[in-house]
Amino acid sequence: MDYPKRAIVWTPKRSPKLKNGTPIPEEWIGKFRTRVSDDTPGAIHYAGLRSNGEAYSNYGLNVDTIKGSIRWIDKRQNDYGTKLVVLIENEKYLHQIEIDYDILDLRGIVNRLSGLKEKMADTVLNFSHWVRKAKNADGSFKTNDEGKVKWAYSVMIADCPQLFDNWREVSVEKGLDWISGRNAKGEKTINMDAEFQFWDSMILRIQRFLLANHSDKVLPFTWNSLIACEAQNPSGGGNLTAEEIERAKYIYDARKSDFLFSYGAKREDADDVFEQLPQPTPSARPVSAQQDQGETFTPSPTAPSANDYFASGAFTPSHTAPPANGFESLVEPMGAITDLGVGEGETDSLPF
């Protein structure tokens, strides 16, 4: 097909478990969701009240897995807070996964991407959203003040090695443990600043590696970035240099015409972009819907995987790759957090 690959934005959501098409009360599973127009095959209607009392009504598609190879990872600020953003590409689409900037998701994703080392940009990753009942250290379920079970949420990458398998030991060695305390009101606080700084510094090194070694594949979309920007990263984990930022913008401008975006300078609406293209017939698969506070939803009979929803398109890289940098340092052990070398002018390869 002669149109560019479509870029689709996904966010992790919880969905009620279904039995014979009917939600099971207080039972949840994890999904990824993207907003679409109401006439999209397989679309689910969501309506309800937000926490601020504002009413909403929209349509979305839910999928279980999203697959592709890494094209960028970043920390961004938007109207809804700080997000960890991962771009992955496969033979059909560019998928953008937006995740709350949570320390456990940050650790799980960046640790596994780093564990791929020099194979990072060529490995097909399989993302899923794991939702389960939260447990205490003794194995009992955590409950809220009303006695209801609490739920835990994690974005996972299947079958992907970790750079640090023994994170507890690494955390102690590098001084990254969380610090418990009390604020002026006597409320319990937990300081995770050291670990946030550490993983931000690892994102920075991944960005530098991708820019230096995979400019034909990477798509460094730096809009609202807190790392690929001149303003200091709030965590202290470092920033790309001005020269690196210009290189990132150059590469993005060279590749952006290969994709159909629902964001960017043109500010196209996601619904409009989807409606420009033919809609496929969804494959047979159980569907469920994410349910917010006070939300109603109408399930559709089927829900294919992320790739199956939209028509594929031909893709040719817009430029060739520069010579790759050496990777000898990738197998070296990482230094202490004070020795990360992520300051101004630092351009070395990843410390794996």
Steps between C-alpha positions, in 0.01 A plus 500: 500500500623846410434700817738546799497286810249613755616617844260385774503618861419246774457533875478216754151452645323248718201313360236293679524127452211368297295186535270429206541862398403636843751677732587320823467749789833617647709275274747660261753424227754724326458648151641775281252752362497754216225750423319464166189621320164348582477314167830314541448120494532357851475843668372511858296791635612658829292752691503626856628768735861597558631556851436875456134434418541566129300269274671317214402276211743341255583183311805278530662176396657262752779254424699253710845536343702745292807382309787684335864605523612801702521829311513744791442528873452826687368675807238760409279752672141554384170627638456176696840492670834337428497203261742230395455477121620205292487490119518158335473416131403184314432412138159670511495783754677734736356453849542764770441370853444768766546386859478688829847588626490236773821368656408131457404535133806717444725236655335207325509651150839673504669206674377263230580729207849541642531124536475463122827691463614527138190308378268767636382655172465169315307295756121467468350592837167372629330746736208402723321652798494281811220570747475294818390521862764676709662296775679573825838351584330213683296408192169645620306735274522875557170673571379859514312674782176344375646149515514462120800336340756734347631434150855524368589597143818440298594543134707195409739401219482124448809278466741792530818471713569749776828684528475473880348168607585559865357847532480489879878454523565763234275748676688460828840515332421821311308671780168495315275366774180688576507711816201497734415801712226726635388840379404797718151353545638169620399321181724226365712595199724299269790666317586322172707782351825304475342218299310741274829676426669169425242378248477843334875483447452160337230640267748771404762240413249300296411816307867566430555144388203510262604835354860387445437149370150482350418833335332311214252342743460739791217756515606751769177692554617752762182704548455588872799281590661543842820326383540602134480869591723782619316553831648291781336164556317537837629162622864593444538204263650713222406638160606468141744770393392779265686326217323169574162671511563655159598159366181349646288769332679448169436125508136550598442749218658254254277210606168662595361485147514119526218505756145626545491676835202608707723758669767746393504831316190420296308411820274248327238331711551127548145429384558692177819309424334163552202594284729578206594134471297186423393300804575126510266229617599414861605146581305289748629558852342575839464868582481692824479864593688727734269636768559828683314638798131515417563384145264310276617311194362299212715196408551408137500132395866484396835664569811420295858576594656844451631422152177338382287810550640710217605448141875459438709726279832480318797667667845598377752669734564857390876495552789269571678433825835655594783267605419337834707577806696232679320307768777365719377700800158334491622203700677708762343522849322823580664746734350671802230758436752780553718348224236471228656764281177653379598863526540765234709379208492132598440281193636159589315177426287303741670370818368143478 
